[in-house]
Structure formats: C-alpha cells, structure tokens
Amino acid sequence: MGSKKLIQNPRQIEAILANAKFIRLALSDPETSSPYLVPLSFGYKDNVIYLHGSSTGKKIDIIRKNPRVCFEADIETEVITADDPCKYNVRYRSVIGHGQAHFVEDYDQKVEGLTVLSEHYGEKGPFEFEAWKVNRLCVIRIEIEKMTGKESGF
C-alpha cells in the first residue's frame, strides 16, 4: 500500500466507519475453501461492529464453522474520468478490518447491538424494541483486531 494513500490516524479511520452506509463482510468456508462476500447494514462503536439478520442462512452457517472475518467499508467514492481512459482515477476513503465474529445470545446485549446499529443510521435512542423481534433476530458482534485505512484523490 502506497504510503501517500495510507490513513494512519485512528480517528480518520473511525470517521470512515461512522459515515459508511454498508460494509462488505468477507467469510471463508473451511469445508469448501470457498470465499463468501456479503454487503450488510451495520453499527460501529468502541472497536466493535454489530450486524443483525436472520438466524439461518449461508452467512450464519459459515460463521459457525469459521468466525474469522474481514470487512470493508468505503465512502466518498467517485470515478474521475479523463480524455484518455488509461488516465481514469478513483477517489475514495476506505477501511479494511479483521476480527472475530460472535453470536450475541444475551437479550440485553442484543438490544445494545441493535441500538448501536439503529443509531448508525441517524436515529438517537433510547429505542423500544419488541421482545419477540429481539429474540427472533440474530445479532453478531465482530470484535475488531486490526483496521487499516486508505484514501485516494483528496
């Protein structure tokens, strides 16, 4: 990674996550050696990413077998054109991170994760979630081990 593009300030990296609308979650199925990538809504707080969704499906199956994950988020993306297509460029700010995914089972911790997720999209709590919905949902907590940032075109 070119040093001119590297973002070293942790606050700038967190600002990218705070402003990103979605993350792309990369998983690896150890049984098939097959990668799997899925875009998701998310919430971020205190070096943790929260996800939510159905308690069944391919993403859940893979995480149960291999909780190691990688994620990517980007903001301010734009293709910059030129007369010569070989001189096109891309403007962006992005974060790539690695961590461990954990299924949240405790009701209060699920509510905490759902609150972080809801606040990410602009609403401020406190929220009142219906208990039957909370109990039905799968909430995933990704404990981030490492994050790097990169930018171009600024």
C-alpha positions as CSV (number, residue, x, y, z in Angstrom):
1,M,0.0,0.0,0.0
2,G,1.5,3.3,-1.0
3,S,2.3,5.5,1.9
4,K,0.6,8.5,0.3
5,K,-2.7,6.6,0.4
6,L,-2.3,5.2,3.9
7,I,-4.5,6.7,6.6
8,Q,-2.7,6.4,9.9
9,N,-4.9,8.5,12.2
10,P,-7.4,6.2,14.1
11,R,-9.9,9.0,14.3
12,Q,-10.0,9.3,10.5
13,I,-10.5,5.5,10.2
14,E,-13.3,5.6,12.7
15,A,-14.9,8.6,10.8
16,I,-15.0,6.4,7.6
17,L,-16.9,3.7,9.5
18,A,-19.2,6.3,11.1
19,N,-20.1,7.7,7.6
20,A,-20.2,4.4,5.6
21,K,-23.7,3.2,4.8
22,F,-22.8,-0.5,4.4
23,I,-19.9,-2.9,5.0
24,R,-18.9,-5.9,2.9
25,L,-18.3,-8.9,5.1
26,A,-15.8,-11.5,3.8
27,L,-16.1,-15.0,5.1
28,S,-14.3,-18.3,4.3
29,D,-16.0,-21.7,4.5
30,P,-13.4,-24.2,5.8
31,E,-15.3,-27.1,4.3
32,T,-15.3,-25.9,0.7
33,S,-12.3,-23.4,0.8
34,S,-14.7,-21.1,-0.8
35,P,-14.8,-17.3,0.0
36,Y,-18.2,-15.6,0.5
37,L,-18.8,-11.9,0.5
38,V,-22.0,-10.1,1.5
39,P,-22.9,-6.4,1.9
40,L,-24.6,-5.6,5.1
41,S,-26.0,-2.8,7.2
42,F,-24.0,-2.3,10.4
43,G,-23.3,-0.3,13.5
44,Y,-19.9,0.6,15.0
45,K,-18.9,1.5,18.5
46,D,-15.9,1.0,20.7
47,N,-13.9,-1.1,18.2
48,V,-16.9,-3.5,17.7
49,I,-19.1,-3.9,14.6
50,Y,-22.7,-5.1,15.1
51,L,-24.7,-6.9,12.4
52,H,-28.2,-8.3,12.5
53,G,-30.4,-10.5,10.4
54,S,-32.0,-13.9,10.1
55,S,-30.7,-16.7,12.4
56,T,-30.4,-19.0,9.4
57,G,-28.6,-18.9,6.1
58,K,-25.2,-19.2,4.4
59,K,-23.6,-16.4,6.3
60,I,-24.6,-17.9,9.7
61,D,-23.5,-21.4,8.6
62,I,-20.1,-20.2,7.6
63,I,-19.5,-18.1,10.8
64,R,-20.4,-21.1,12.9
65,K,-17.6,-23.0,11.2
66,N,-15.1,-20.2,11.0
67,P,-15.6,-17.0,13.0
68,R,-12.6,-15.2,11.4
69,V,-13.9,-12.4,9.3
70,C,-12.7,-9.5,7.2
71,F,-14.7,-6.4,6.4
72,E,-14.5,-3.4,4.1
73,A,-16.3,0.0,4.2
74,D,-15.9,2.9,1.9
75,I,-17.1,6.5,1.5
76,E,-16.9,9.4,-1.0
77,T,-16.3,7.0,-3.9
78,E,-16.2,8.5,-7.3
79,V,-14.7,7.7,-10.7
80,I,-12.7,10.6,-12.1
81,T,-12.7,10.4,-15.9
82,A,-10.2,11.9,-18.3
83,D,-9.9,12.2,-22.1
84,D,-7.6,9.2,-22.0
85,P,-9.3,6.2,-20.4
86,C,-5.9,5.0,-19.2
87,K,-5.8,8.1,-17.0
88,Y,-9.1,7.5,-15.2
89,N,-8.8,7.5,-11.4
90,V,-10.9,6.7,-8.4
91,R,-11.5,8.9,-5.4
92,Y,-12.3,7.1,-2.2
93,R,-11.7,6.6,1.5
94,S,-11.8,3.1,2.8
95,V,-11.3,0.8,5.8
96,I,-10.4,-2.8,5.8
97,G,-10.5,-4.7,9.1
98,H,-10.1,-8.2,10.6
99,G,-11.7,-9.7,13.6
100,Q,-13.7,-12.5,15.3
101,A,-17.5,-12.8,14.9
102,H,-19.5,-13.9,17.9
103,F,-23.2,-14.6,18.1
104,V,-24.9,-12.5,20.8
105,E,-27.2,-14.6,22.9
106,D,-27.9,-12.4,25.9
107,Y,-31.1,-10.3,25.4
108,D,-29.7,-7.0,26.9
109,Q,-26.5,-7.4,24.7
110,K,-28.7,-7.9,21.7
111,V,-30.6,-4.7,22.5
112,E,-27.3,-2.9,22.9
113,G,-26.2,-4.1,19.4
114,L,-29.5,-3.2,17.8
115,T,-29.2,0.2,19.4
116,V,-25.8,0.8,18.0
117,L,-27.0,-0.3,14.6
118,S,-30.1,2.0,14.7
119,E,-28.0,5.0,15.9
120,H,-25.6,4.4,13.0
121,Y,-28.4,5.3,10.6
122,G,-29.2,8.5,12.2
123,E,-31.7,7.9,15.0
124,K,-30.8,8.5,18.6
125,G,-32.1,6.2,21.3
126,P,-33.4,5.1,23.6
127,F,-35.3,2.6,21.5
128,E,-38.1,0.3,22.4
129,F,-37.6,-3.0,20.6
130,E,-40.4,-5.6,20.7
131,A,-39.1,-8.6,22.7
132,W,-40.3,-11.2,20.3
133,K,-38.4,-9.5,17.5
134,V,-35.2,-9.2,19.5
135,N,-35.5,-12.9,20.5
136,R,-36.0,-13.9,16.8
137,L,-33.2,-11.9,15.4
138,C,-29.6,-13.0,15.1
139,V,-27.2,-10.3,16.3
140,I,-23.5,-10.7,15.5
141,R,-20.7,-8.9,17.3
142,I,-17.4,-8.5,15.5
143,E,-14.5,-7.7,17.8
144,I,-12.0,-5.9,15.6
145,E,-8.4,-7.0,15.9
146,K,-6.9,-4.8,13.2
147,M,-8.1,-2.0,10.9
148,T,-6.3,0.0,8.2
149,G,-7.4,3.0,6.2
150,K,-6.6,4.2,2.7
151,E,-7.6,7.2,0.6
152,S,-7.0,8.5,-2.9
153,G,-8.0,11.6,-4.8
154,F,-8.0,14.1,-1.9
